[in-house]
Amino acid sequence: MELVAKITLLFAGWGAIAGVLSGFLRGMPTEQGSLALLAIFFSLFYASYRLAPNILKFTPDEFPGGRWTGLTAFKRGFLGFLIMWLVLWILTYNIAIS
């Protein structure tokens, strides 16, 4: 499997974890719940960016383009992270309140 595909799947996996956590925390009061959702979203996205080279065992030079920066992580992984977070957040929240 290509490195870019592995990175996309890694970000999607972290997005799934963030979505499940966000779905369960949405039952908190409005202000605290919203801040918790944002904190979970951004902290797990940042963690996936920082841990991707260690988990997938690649050096930043092996990445296509020669550099692993925050911008390349944003371009490659944000959409998968966002979609998985949103889908699982809605699913978990609806299951939790019913």
VMD Tcl script that draws the C-alpha trace (Angstrom):
set ca {
  {0.00 0.00 0.00}
  {1.26 3.46 -0.81}
  {2.39 5.79 1.92}
  {-0.23 8.43 1.08}
  {-3.02 5.84 1.36}
  {-1.70 4.68 4.73}
  {-1.60 8.25 5.98}
  {-5.16 8.87 4.82}
  {-6.36 5.73 6.60}
  {-4.48 6.71 9.75}
  {-6.13 10.13 9.81}
  {-9.53 8.53 9.15}
  {-8.98 6.15 12.07}
  {-8.11 9.00 14.42}
  {-11.16 10.85 13.11}
  {-13.31 7.84 13.98}
  {-11.97 7.84 17.54}
  {-12.59 11.58 17.83}
  {-16.12 11.16 16.46}
  {-17.07 8.49 18.98}
  {-15.67 10.53 21.87}
  {-17.44 13.65 20.62}
  {-20.74 11.82 20.30}
  {-20.66 10.74 23.92}
  {-19.52 14.14 25.18}
  {-22.24 16.04 23.34}
  {-24.63 15.35 26.20}
  {-22.76 17.88 28.34}
  {-24.12 21.40 28.84}
  {-23.95 23.47 25.67}
  {-20.92 25.67 26.34}
  {-18.81 22.95 27.91}
  {-19.84 20.39 25.32}
  {-18.95 22.63 22.39}
  {-15.53 23.43 23.80}
  {-14.91 19.76 24.52}
  {-15.83 18.87 20.92}
  {-13.41 21.42 19.52}
  {-10.67 20.38 21.92}
  {-11.06 16.71 21.00}
  {-11.19 17.48 17.28}
  {-8.07 19.63 17.17}
  {-6.03 17.68 19.70}
  {-6.58 14.34 17.96}
  {-5.90 15.87 14.54}
  {-2.66 17.31 15.89}
  {-1.79 13.99 17.54}
  {-2.35 12.13 14.29}
  {-0.11 14.61 12.47}
  {2.67 14.27 15.04}
  {2.40 10.48 15.44}
  {2.01 9.53 11.77}
  {5.76 9.18 11.07}
  {6.24 7.05 14.19}
  {3.21 4.82 13.69}
  {3.80 4.25 9.98}
  {7.58 4.16 10.41}
  {8.57 6.59 7.70}
  {11.00 9.44 7.72}
  {9.78 12.83 6.55}
  {12.11 12.55 3.54}
  {10.29 9.42 2.30}
  {7.03 11.32 1.91}
  {6.19 12.30 -1.69}
  {7.46 15.82 -2.11}
  {10.28 15.26 0.36}
  {8.78 17.02 3.38}
  {6.26 16.13 6.07}
  {4.86 19.42 7.29}
  {1.63 20.56 8.85}
  {0.39 21.81 5.49}
  {0.97 18.47 3.76}
  {-0.75 16.68 6.65}
  {-3.67 19.07 6.34}
  {-3.92 18.48 2.59}
  {-3.62 14.69 2.82}
  {-5.49 13.87 5.99}
  {-7.98 16.55 6.93}
  {-10.82 15.49 4.65}
  {-10.73 11.85 5.79}
  {-10.46 12.95 9.41}
  {-13.36 15.38 9.06}
  {-15.68 12.93 7.30}
  {-15.08 10.12 9.78}
  {-15.40 12.49 12.74}
  {-18.66 13.94 11.47}
  {-20.29 10.62 10.53}
  {-19.37 8.86 13.77}
  {-20.19 11.89 15.89}
  {-23.73 12.02 14.47}
  {-24.15 8.23 14.67}
  {-22.88 7.97 18.24}
  {-24.90 10.96 19.40}
  {-28.11 9.56 17.91}
  {-27.52 6.15 19.44}
  {-26.67 7.67 22.82}
  {-29.82 9.82 23.05}
  {-32.24 7.12 21.93}
}
mol new
graphics top color blue
foreach p $ca { graphics top sphere $p radius 0.5 }
foreach p [lrange $ca 0 end-1] q [lrange $ca 1 end] { graphics top cylinder $p $q radius 0.2 }
display resetview
